[in-house]
């Protein structure tokens, strides 16, 4: 049917950077608002950033403002999260999500792990 696949996670030192990617297979990526979420063990899944279908309306959680950048490339059906100045508290599994439960209900990727060491 449709599938989201995240990549780009890994182990980095505090202050380092990573770029996450989420490729959308078999869906009309360009029509959908997209989001990045994250979840660490024992915690609730939390919203990191959203980007609307036009790419012009973007929101960030306060804890990533001025550090992370969300972007999309509709030709490649890919969502990105550029993460800079990473902190240990950013360690989590990061998930891509289609923010449209009517057309694409509960559409999540399997996640990619980000671990930031001190």
N, C-alpha and C positions, 0 to 999 in steps of 0.2 A: 504494500500500500504506500505508505510514506515513512520516512525515516530521517532522524537527525543523528549526526555523528560528530562528536566533539574530539578535538585533538589539541596538542600543544602544551599540555600540562607537564609537570616535572618537578624536580627538586632544584631550588635556587636559594642563594643566600639573601638574607635581609638586605633590602636596598636594590636588589636586582630586578630584572624585567622578564616578562613572558608575554607571548602573544597566543591567545587561544583562538581556535577556529571552530566553526560549526557548519558543516555542510548539510544542506537539506536535499534529500533525494526524493523524487517522485511527488513533489508538491509545488504549488505556485508560490514560491518564496516571496516574490515581489509584492504580493497583495497583503502580506501579513505583518503585523506588529510582532517584533521579536524581543526576547529578553534573555539575559543571563541571570542565573540564580547560583547560590552556593550553599553547601551544607557540610558542616563538620560533625564528627561523632558526638552524640549527645545534645546536639543543637537543632533548632528548627531550620528548615530551608528558608533562606532569605533572599530577597530581590536585590540584585546588584545594579542592574541598569536595563533600560528599555530603549528601543528605537522603533519609531513607527514605520509604516510601509514606504513613506517618502524618503526616509532617512534624515528628515529635517527636524523632527521633534524627538528629543532625547532627554531622558531623566536618569540621574544617578542617585544611588544611596549616598547619604552623607559620608559614610565611612570610606568611600572610594573617590569622592570628588577631588579633582585636581591630580589624581593619580592614574585612574583608569580611563580608557577611551573605548566606547562602543562604536562600531561601524558596520556597514553592510555593503556587499558587492552583489547586486542582483543578477548580474550576468553570470557570476560564478555560483549563485545560490548559496552564498557563504556569509555567515555572521562572524564578526571578530570581536575580541576583547583584548585590547592592548593594556597590559598591567605593568605599571611602573612604580618604582619605589616600594616594592613589596615588603610587607611586614609579616612577622610570624602569625599574627591573627588573621591574615588572609588565607592561611592554610585551610583548604577545604576541597571538596569535590565540586567542580563547577559544571553546571548544567545549562544547556540551551533549551529554550522553550518557545513555542509558538503561542503568542498571546491572543488566541482566537479559538475559544472552546466551542464555538458554533460550527465553524468550518473545519477546524482541526482539533477536535476535542482531546485534551490531556496529552498533547504531543510534546514529549520530552526526549532528549538524548540520553544516552547511558552515563554521561558525565566523563570528565577528565580530572585527574587528581593534581592539585597544586600543593606543594609543600615548601614552606619558606623556613629556612633554618636561621638560627640566631648566630 
